[in-house]
Amino acid sequence: MFALNNRVINTGELPGGGGSYRVLHFSELMRRRVCAGKIKDRIGRLTDLVFLLQEPYPRSVGIYIEHGWGKPTEFVPWEKVIKIEEDAIFVESAESGTYPPFVDQAGWLLVDQHLMGRTILDLDGRRCEVVNDVLLVDRMGSLFIADVDISFNGFLRRAGLERLRWSKDRLIPWKYVQPLSVEDVVATDEVSLSITRYQVMELPSEDLADVLEELQGEEQEALFGVLDSEKAAETLAEAEPRAKRQLVEDLSEDRAREIFSEMTVPQLADLFGVLPFDDVRELSELLEARVAEKVRNILSEREAEADDIMSQDYISVQKGASVAEVLGTIRKAGYEPRAISYVYVVEVDRRTLLGVVDLRELVLAGDETTLDDIMVSPVVAAEKDANREDLVEMFAKYHYRRLPVVDGEDHILGVINYNDVMNGIVLRAKL
C-alpha cells in the first residue's frame, strides 16, 4: 500500500502486485512532447490520454495526438510507450513512420475530453464542483487514474502556474467517480460526472436539487432518472422553478404518478404553481381525487386552510406508554426523519390530543419514564380551518418545527410542517 496525498491506495488492487510507483498530474503531461526514441525525433504533443474503464482503477491504453491543420490524428498504443520523462514522453518508432488515426472504442475514457472541466459531486462538501486535474499512478509501466482534483491548484497547474500553489489539493478517490452514463442511463459518456448510484441516494435532497439545476438535457435527465420515487419527490420539491419544469417535462405517466404519490399536498401545489396551465390540467389527472381537490384549493384564489395543507406523516402514542416502548416502535417502523420531530400523546382508544414530546426530550429520558411525565400540555395546535396567515403567525410566535391540526373536539387530524407554510405557497388560479 502507499499514501497518495494523505490517502492510502491498496497497490494490490492494481495489476502486477507490488512494485515502485510515482504520482503524476495529467495537467503536467498535457501538451508534453512525444518523441520516437530520441528527443530530436518529435512526432507531436500529447493531446489526451486514453484509459479503459475497469474496476477498481481505469488503466491506460494509449496516447492521443492531434496535429491540427487538417492532418490526421495519431493513436500510440500504451505498449509502445518506453518512458515518461519531465521533458518528453518517449515511444517506439512506428513501423510505417506514423501511428494510425485515433478511433474511439466502447469503454474508453479520454481524460481531457471526458473528465477535465466536468461537473462532479464533492462527497465532503456535497456541492457541485469541477474537475480541475486528474492524479495518475505510474506503476509497472502502466498508468492508472487514482483521483480527481477539484482544488484551484489544478487550475493553476493547467495554466502553467503550479508555483503559485493556492491551498491543499482537494481530492476525490476514483472509486467515487464514475461517468453517470456508463453506469446508468445515457448511451454516451460525454456527460457530467457523479458519484455512484448508492451514494447519490445518500446525499441530501437539497444538494441534489442544486446539482440538477446546474445540469441540462440528458445529463439532468440521467441524474434524476437514477433516483427512486421517494428521493426524486424530495429533490423535486427542493428544486428551483426552472428545474422543476425541466424535470417534469420528460416524465412518463407512471413515473410521474409514483413521484407525486410521495409528495405532500403543499409540495404538489408548489410544483403545479410553476407549470403551464395545460401541464397542470394533464398532471392533475394522475392524482387521487381528494389530493387533486386539495391542490386546487391551494392554487385557487380562495385562501388555503390548515385542512388543505396538513400531512398525515406524524407519530401518535397512547398515554401511559413508556419511553422504551416508544423508542422501540420508532426504530422498527422506519419513519421518515421529519416525522419524528415530535411524538403526540393521545387519549386511550381516542384521537384526543393530550400532549406533545420533543424527540430530544424523549431520547434523554429514562426507559421506564412514561410520556405522561415528560409531555408538554396543553398543546399549541391549529384549528382545521385556520388560514395561512394564522399559521404563519403561530410558527413565528412559537418557533416549532411542526404544528398539529385539531378539530373542535381536540382530535388530532394531521400536522403542518414549517417549510410548507413559511417558505411560501403559490396561491393563484391554475385549474
C-alpha positions in Angstrom: 0.0 0.0 0.0 1.1 3.6 -0.5 -0.2 7.0 0.6 -1.3 9.5 -2.1 -1.8 13.0 -0.6 -2.7 11.5 2.8 -4.9 8.9 1.2 -3.9 5.2 1.2 -4.2 3.2 -2.0 -4.0 -0.5 -2.0 -1.4 -1.4 -4.6 -2.7 -4.9 -4.6 -5.7 -3.7 -6.4 -3.5 -2.7 -9.4 -2.3 -5.4 -11.8 1.2 -6.7 -11.2 1.2 -6.8 -7.4 3.8 -4.8 -5.5 6.5 -2.6 -7.0 7.7 1.0 -7.3 5.4 3.8 -8.4 5.1 7.6 -8.9 2.3 10.1 -8.9 1.7 12.3 -12.0 -0.7 15.1 -12.7 -2.5 15.0 -16.1 -2.2 18.8 -16.3 1.6 18.4 -16.3 1.5 15.8 -19.1 -0.9 17.7 -21.3 0.9 19.1 -24.4 4.2 17.3 -23.4 6.4 16.3 -26.4 6.0 12.8 -27.7 9.3 11.6 -29.2 10.1 8.4 -31.2 13.2 7.0 -29.5 15.2 10.2 -29.3 14.4 13.8 -28.1 15.1 15.2 -31.6 12.6 12.8 -33.2 9.4 14.6 -32.1 6.2 13.2 -33.6 3.8 15.6 -31.8 2.5 16.7 -28.4 0.2 14.7 -26.1 -3.4 15.9 -26.8 -5.1 13.4 -24.5 -4.6 10.2 -22.6 -6.9 7.3 -23.3 -8.0 4.9 -20.5 -10.0 1.7 -20.3 -12.8 1.9 -17.8 -12.2 -1.0 -15.4 -12.5 -1.8 -11.7 -11.1 -0.5 -9.4 -9.0 1.9 -11.4 -9.0 2.8 -15.2 -5.9 1.6 -17.0 -4.1 3.5 -19.8 -4.4 2.1 -23.3 -2.8 4.8 -25.3 -1.8 8.4 -26.2 -4.0 10.6 -28.4 -2.1 13.1 -30.6 -3.9 15.7 -32.6 -1.8 17.7 -35.2 -4.3 20.2 -36.5 -4.1 21.9 -39.9 -6.1 19.1 -41.4 -3.5 16.4 -40.6 -4.8 13.1 -39.3 -4.7 12.2 -35.6 -2.4 9.5 -34.3 -3.0 6.9 -31.6 0.0 5.4 -29.9 -0.9 2.2 -28.0 0.4 2.2 -24.5 2.6 -0.9 -25.0 4.6 1.3 -27.4 5.4 3.8 -24.6 9.0 3.5 -23.4 9.2 6.0 -20.6 7.8 9.3 -19.3 10.4 12.0 -18.6 10.0 15.6 -17.4 10.8 17.0 -20.8 9.2 14.3 -23.1 7.3 11.1 -23.4 9.4 8.5 -25.4 7.7 5.9 -27.6 8.8 3.3 -30.1 9.1 4.4 -33.7 6.1 3.4 -35.8 6.9 0.9 -38.5 5.1 2.9 -41.2 6.5 6.2 -40.0 3.3 7.3 -38.4 0.8 5.8 -36.0 -2.8 5.1 -37.2 -5.6 7.7 -36.6 -7.4 7.6 -33.3 -10.7 5.6 -33.4 -12.8 5.7 -30.2 -14.0 2.4 -28.7 -16.6 1.4 -26.2 -15.4 1.6 -22.6 -12.6 4.1 -23.4 -12.3 7.3 -21.5 -10.3 10.4 -22.6 -9.1 12.4 -19.6 -9.2 15.9 -21.1 -12.3 15.3 -23.2 -14.4 13.4 -20.6 -13.1 14.5 -17.2 -11.3 17.9 -17.2 -13.7 20.7 -16.5 -16.6 18.3 -16.0 -19.1 18.6 -13.1 -18.8 16.3 -10.1 -20.4 15.9 -6.7 -18.0 16.6 -3.8 -18.5 13.9 -1.2 -17.2 16.1 1.6 -18.8 19.4 0.8 -21.6 17.9 -1.1 -21.6 20.7 -3.6 -21.4 21.0 -7.3 -17.7 21.0 -8.2 -15.5 20.9 -11.3 -12.6 18.6 -12.1 -9.5 20.7 -12.4 -7.0 17.9 -12.6 -6.6 14.2 -12.6 -4.0 12.3 -10.5 -2.4 9.3 -12.1 -0.3 6.4 -10.7 2.6 5.3 -12.9 3.4 1.8 -11.9 5.0 -1.2 -13.7 4.9 0.6 -17.0 1.1 1.4 -16.8 -0.9 4.5 -15.8 -3.9 4.3 -13.6 -6.4 7.0 -12.7 -6.4 7.3 -8.9 -8.1 10.6 -8.0 -9.7 13.7 -9.4 -8.6 17.1 -8.0 -11.3 19.8 -7.6 -9.0 22.4 -6.0 -7.8 25.6 -7.5 -4.3 24.2 -7.6 -5.4 22.0 -10.6 -6.5 25.1 -12.4 -3.1 26.8 -11.8 -1.2 23.7 -13.0 -3.3 23.7 -16.2 -2.3 27.3 -16.7 1.4 26.6 -16.1 1.3 28.4 -12.8 1.9 25.4 -10.4 4.5 27.5 -8.5 1.5 29.7 -7.2 0.1 26.9 -5.1 -3.2 28.2 -3.6 -4.0 25.7 -0.9 -4.1 21.9 -0.3 -5.3 19.7 -3.1 -8.9 18.6 -2.8 -9.1 15.0 -4.0 -12.0 12.7 -4.6 -11.0 9.0 -5.0 -11.8 7.5 -8.4 -14.0 4.8 -6.8 -16.5 7.5 -6.1 -16.2 9.0 -9.6 -17.9 7.3 -12.5 -19.4 8.6 -15.7 -23.1 8.5 -14.9 -23.9 7.4 -18.5 -21.7 4.3 -18.3 -23.3 3.3 -15.0 -26.9 4.2 -15.6 -28.8 5.9 -18.3 -27.2 7.8 -21.1 -25.6 5.9 -24.0 -22.7 8.3 -24.4 -20.1 9.0 -21.7 -19.8 12.7 -22.7 -21.9 13.8 -19.7 -21.2 15.3 -16.3 -19.8 13.1 -13.6 -21.5 11.8 -10.5 -20.7 9.6 -7.6 -22.2 6.1 -7.8 -26.0 5.5 -7.6 -25.9 4.3 -4.0 -24.1 7.5 -2.8 -26.4 9.7 -4.8 -29.3 8.2 -2.8 -27.5 9.1 0.4 -27.0 12.8 -0.5 -29.4 15.4 0.9 -32.2 16.3 -1.5 -31.3 20.0 -1.2 -27.8 19.2 -2.6 -29.2 17.0 -5.4 -31.5 19.8 -6.4 -28.6 22.3 -6.6 -26.7 19.9 -8.8 -29.7 19.3 -11.1 -30.1 23.0 -11.6 -26.5 23.1 -12.9 -27.2 20.3 -15.5 -29.1 20.4 -18.8 -30.7 17.9 -21.1 -29.5 14.3 -21.0 -27.2 15.0 -18.0 -30.1 16.3 -15.9 -32.4 13.5 -17.0 -29.8 10.9 -16.3 -29.2 12.0 -12.7 -32.9 12.4 -11.9 -33.6 9.0 -13.6 -31.4 7.0 -11.1 -33.4 8.3 -8.1 -36.1 6.2 -6.6 -39.6 7.8 -6.4 -39.2 8.9 -2.8 -35.8 10.6 -3.3 -37.0 12.1 -6.6 -40.0 13.6 -4.9 -37.8 15.1 -2.1 -35.4 16.5 -4.7 -38.2 17.9 -7.0 -39.7 19.7 -4.0 -36.4 21.4 -3.3 -35.6 22.4 -6.9 -35.9 25.9 -8.3 -38.9 26.6 -10.6 -37.0 26.3 -13.9 -35.5 23.0 -12.9 -39.0 21.8 -11.7 -40.4 22.5 -15.2 -37.5 20.7 -16.9 -37.7 17.6 -14.7 -41.4 17.2 -15.1 -41.4 17.7 -18.8 -39.9 14.4 -19.7 -41.6 12.2 -17.1 -43.7 9.3 -18.2 -47.2 9.0 -16.7 -46.2 6.0 -14.5 -43.0 7.7 -13.2 -44.9 11.0 -12.5 -47.6 9.1 -10.7 -45.1 7.4 -8.5 -43.2 10.6 -7.7 -46.4 12.6 -7.0 -47.6 9.9 -4.6 -44.6 10.6 -2.4 -45.2 14.4 -2.3 -47.3 16.3 0.2 -50.2 18.5 -0.9 -48.2 21.8 -0.4 -45.3 20.3 -2.3 -47.6 19.4 -5.2 -49.2 22.8 -5.1 -45.8 24.5 -5.2 -44.8 22.3 -8.2 -48.1 22.9 -10.1 -47.8 26.6 -9.4 -44.8 27.0 -11.7 -46.1 24.8 -14.5 -48.0 25.8 -17.7 -51.8 25.6 -17.4 -52.1 22.7 -19.9 -49.5 20.7 -18.0 -51.2 21.2 -14.7 -54.5 20.1 -16.1 -52.9 16.9 -17.5 -50.8 16.1 -14.5 -53.8 16.6 -12.1 -55.4 13.6 -13.6 -52.6 11.5 -12.1 -53.5 12.5 -8.6 -56.1 10.9 -6.3 -59.3 12.8 -6.4 -59.1 14.1 -2.8 -55.5 15.1 -3.3 -56.3 16.9 -6.5 -59.1 18.8 -4.8 -56.8 20.0 -2.0 -54.2 21.1 -4.5 -56.9 23.0 -6.4 -57.9 24.7 -3.1 -54.4 25.9 -2.6 -53.9 27.1 -6.1 -57.3 28.8 -6.3 -57.9 32.3 -5.2 -59.6 31.0 -2.1 -57.3 31.2 0.9 -55.9 27.7 1.7 -56.8 26.3 5.2 -54.9 24.1 7.5 -57.0 21.1 6.4 -55.7 21.5 2.9 -52.0 21.8 3.9 -51.7 19.3 6.6 -49.8 15.9 6.3 -50.6 12.5 7.9 -46.9 11.9 8.4 -46.7 12.0 12.2 -46.4 9.8 15.3 -49.0 9.5 18.0 -49.0 7.1 21.0 -51.5 6.4 23.7 -51.0 7.9 27.2 -49.2 5.7 29.6 -46.6 4.5 27.1 -43.1 4.3 28.3 -40.0 5.9 26.7 -38.5 2.4 25.9 -41.8 1.3 24.2 -42.0 4.4 22.1 -38.3 4.4 21.0 -38.6 0.7 20.1 -41.6 1.4 18.0 -39.9 4.3 16.2 -36.8 2.2 15.5 -38.8 -0.7 14.0 -41.3 1.4 12.0 -38.9 3.1 9.6 -40.5 6.6 9.9 -39.3 9.5 7.8 -36.8 11.7 9.7 -39.0 14.7 9.8 -41.9 12.7 11.1 -40.2 12.0 14.4 -39.5 15.6 15.4 -42.3 15.3 17.9 -44.4 12.5 19.4 -48.0 13.3 20.1 -49.7 11.7 23.1 -53.4 10.9 22.7 -56.2 9.6 24.9 -56.6 5.8 25.1 -58.7 4.5 22.2 -59.4 8.0 21.1 -57.7 10.7 19.0 -58.0 13.4 21.6 -54.7 15.3 21.8 -53.3 15.4 25.3 -49.7 16.4 25.0 -46.5 16.5 22.9 -42.9 15.3 23.5 -39.9 16.7 21.6 -37.7 13.9 20.3 -34.7 15.4 22.1 -36.6 15.1 25.5 -37.6 11.5 24.5 -34.0 10.2 23.9 -32.7 11.9 27.1 -35.4 10.4 29.4 -35.1 7.1 31.3 -36.5 4.0 29.7 -39.1 3.5 32.3 -40.3 7.1 32.2 -43.8 7.4 30.8 -44.6 10.1 28.2 -47.2 11.5 30.5 -44.4 12.6 32.8 -42.4 14.5 30.2 -45.1 15.7 27.7 -46.0 19.3 27.3 -49.6 20.1 27.9 -51.8 21.7 26.7 -50.6 21.5 23.2 -50.3 24.5 20.8 -52.4 23.4 17.9 -54.0 24.9 14.8 -57.7 24.6 14.0 -58.5 22.8 10.8 -60.0 25.9 9.2 -57.0 28.2 10.2 -55.8 30.1 7.1 -52.2 30.6 6.0 -51.9 33.9 7.7 -52.9 32.4 11.0 -50.4 29.6 10.6 -47.6 32.0 9.8 -48.3 33.9 13.0 -48.3 30.7 15.0 -45.0 29.5 13.6 -43.4 32.9 14.1 -44.6 33.1 17.7 -43.8 29.6 18.9 -40.8 28.6 16.7 -42.0 25.0 16.4 -40.9 22.7 13.5 -44.4 21.3 13.1 -47.9 22.1 14.4 -50.7 19.6 15.0 -54.1 20.3 13.4 -57.2 19.5 15.5 -61.0 19.7 15.1 -63.4 21.2 17.6 -63.1 18.3 20.0 -59.3 18.4 20.0 -59.0 15.2 17.9 -55.7 15.3 16.0 -56.2 15.4 12.3 -52.7 15.8 10.9 -49.7 18.1 11.2 -48.3 21.1 9.3 -44.6 21.4 8.5 -42.9 24.7 9.0 -41.4 24.7 5.5 -44.8 24.1 3.8 -46.1 27.4 5.3 -43.1 29.7 5.9 -41.3 29.0 2.6 -44.4 30.3 0.8 -47.1 28.6 -1.2 -48.1 29.8 -4.7 -51.7 30.9 -4.4 -53.0 31.6 -7.9 -55.6 30.0 -10.1 -54.3 27.3 -12.4 -57.2 24.9 -12.7 
